[in-house]
Amino acid sequence: MLTIAVDQEIDAVINGGDLMPIEGALYKQGQFISGFLDDYFSRFNRGKIHYLSCPGNDDLKIFDPLYEKTCDKYPFVKNLAQRKIEIQGYEFIGMNWVADYPFQLKDRCRMDTDTFVFPYQFGKGVLSVEGGLKYIDDWFSYAQTLPTIEEELKHLIRPVNMKKCVYIIHMPPSGLGLDVCSDGREVGSKAIYKFFEANQPLLSLHGHIHESPVMSGKWFSKLGDTTCIQPGQLDDFTYVLIDLSTMSVQRYTEKYQPH
């Protein structure tokens, strides 16, 4: 990505989450932040290329303070989680909560709305804590004590100008073909859809369901005046180049090159 950003004279790179390796020992993500990401961020900073990102649901929340500390070392690197960053007159707002899913790690999971129906669960819910994982005997009851996605959106920092605002929300909205799982289920957020429908920002960027563009054949959609993009990310490196002044968008897929 850094090579592409330099070659294309990109002003800002946005990574919407699921930054860290999930194969093997999850708790090695801390080493990944201190090692690879620290060096990676330093190179964007030296090139004066903005790097905006936030941890996703595959990234252990226990390492958020380390991630924050690492970002803070570099003026051009920002953690967007539940924050707003302004660059060249555009406002970038991030949110990394996701609607509850069947898998065990619940660090960033929420009910979508008060009437959310929980999916069938593959084992007990777990949270990342110092030294290991904490099992939750009754995840459904625990989740009901947390703010819903709908409530999180209400409390999210607001832009000055929605028409020049880019939302980076890890969870895709429902109903746009950006949320299709490998088994065909559509698992997007109704709350996020309604939020965009009501507020009409310039652009929204999403991830979470990495295979969705392959399954649905769609990587972007329109919701009123809002352009919603879900690049997808599987075996090849996939990215989208966006010119905010003209709202031209183009998706690219390339084979990873060994270094």
Buried (B, 14 or more C-beta within 10 A) or exposed (E): BBEBBEEEEBEBBBBBBBBBBEEEEBBBBBBBBBEEBBEBBBBBBEBEBBBBBBBBBBBBBBBBEBBEEBBEEBEBBBBBBBBBBEBEEBBBBBBBBBBBBEBBBBBBBBBBBEEBEBEEBEEEBBBBEEEEBEEBEEBEEBBEEBEBBBBBBEEBEEBEEBEBBBBBBBBBBBBBBBBBBEEEEBBBBBBBBBBBEEBBBBBBBBBBBBBBBEBBEBBBBEBEEBBBBBBBBEEEBBBBEBEBEEEEBEBEBEEEEEE
